[in-house]
Amino acid sequence: MGLLDKIKNQNTNKDQSGEVSNASLDLSKQELEIILSGLGEASFKGRQLELVYKLVIKLQQAHQKL
């Protein structure tokens, strides 16, 4: 199962309040570095920017724990 499939599955696992459950996603240090690098080179606008910012913070925290 790929990363996009996992994200899609998380989106379908929303509870009644609309929040995504706190699912675990095990990524290696190298995988996190690739994702962070790709996000750093991409461009985002508007609402996407806020969501990507929050995602990057979470990814950086996971990367620091490794």
C-alpha positions, 0 to 999 in steps of 0.5 A, spaced: 500 500 500 502 506 497 503 513 501 497 516 497 493 510 499 494 510 506 492 518 506 486 516 502 484 511 507 485 516 513 480 520 510 475 515 509 476 513 517 473 520 519 469 520 525 462 523 526 466 530 528 469 530 521 476 529 524 481 524 522 483 519 527 490 519 530 492 513 525 499 511 526 504 511 519 511 508 520 516 512 515 523 511 515 528 517 516 529 516 508 522 516 507 521 522 511 527 526 508 524 525 501 517 527 503 520 534 506 524 535 500 519 534 495 514 539 499 520 544 500 520 544 492 513 545 491 508 551 491 502 552 494 497 557 495 491 559 500 488 554 504 493 549 502 499 553 505 496 552 512 494 545 511 501 543 508 505 547 514 501 543 519 503 537 515 511 539 515 511 541 522 508 533 524 513 530 519 519 534 522 517 532 529 517 525 526 524 526 523 527 529 529 525 523 533 528 518 529 
